[in-house]
């Protein structure tokens, strides 16, 4: 139960931009998983290029959200050392 409370505290600390980024990232992940599942269940193979594209979009989406949240925390704390 403590973990759920931490998640609620974290979510409450986010501003509207950060919340929108998390929602958008979640939508991208769900879409990409749907594409992969449909390809595999319909009898098609998952080509290396498609898999690489899915993986690349997922990784870049995570990196963008992670560093945006980190930069926002740095700016809120006015801690200039954390940008290095």
N, C-alpha and C positions, 0 to 999 in steps of 0.2 A: 504494500500500500504506500510505502514511503516513496517508491519510484514514481508512482502515478502522481503524487503530490509535487515531486520535483518537475515532472513534465508540465503540470499545470502552472507552476511558478515560472518555468522557462517560457511557456507560451504567453503568459500574461505580461512578461517583460518585453516581448517583441512589439515593435511598432507595426503599423499597417503595411509598410513596404516589405519588411522581413516576413510577415505573415503571407503576403501575396507571393513572395519568392518561394516559400515553402509549398504553398498550394500549387504553384506552377510547376515546381520540380516534381511534386507528387503526380501531377497530371502527366508529365513527360514519362515518368517511370511506368505508370500504369499503361500508357499508350504503347510504350516499347515492349513491355511484357506481353501485352495483347497481340502485338504483331508477331512476336516470336512464337507464342502459343498457337495462334492461328496457322502459322506456317508449318509448325511441327504436327499439329493434329489434322491438317488437311492433306497430309501425305507429301508435301513438298519438303525439300531439304533446306536446312538453314545454311545458306552460302556464307563463306568466310567474309565477304564484303559486307553483307547485311549484318552479320554478327559484329563485325568490327565497327560498323556505323552505330549500332545500338549501344555498344560498349563505350564508344567515344562520346556520344551525346550524354550518356549517363554520367561518365566521369567528369566531363566539363561542366555539366549542370551542378554536380556536387561541389566542385571546386569553386564555381562562381558563388553559390549560396554560402559556402563555408567562409570564404574570404570576405564577402560582403558583410556577414554577421560579425566577423572578427574586426573589420575596419570600423563598423558601427560601434562596437564595444570600446574600441580604442578612442574614437572621437568623443563618445559620451564621457569616458574617464579622462579625456584630455591627456592621455599618456602617449607622448611622442616617441618613446623608446620602443613601443610594440610594433611600430611600422617598419622597423629595420629587419 
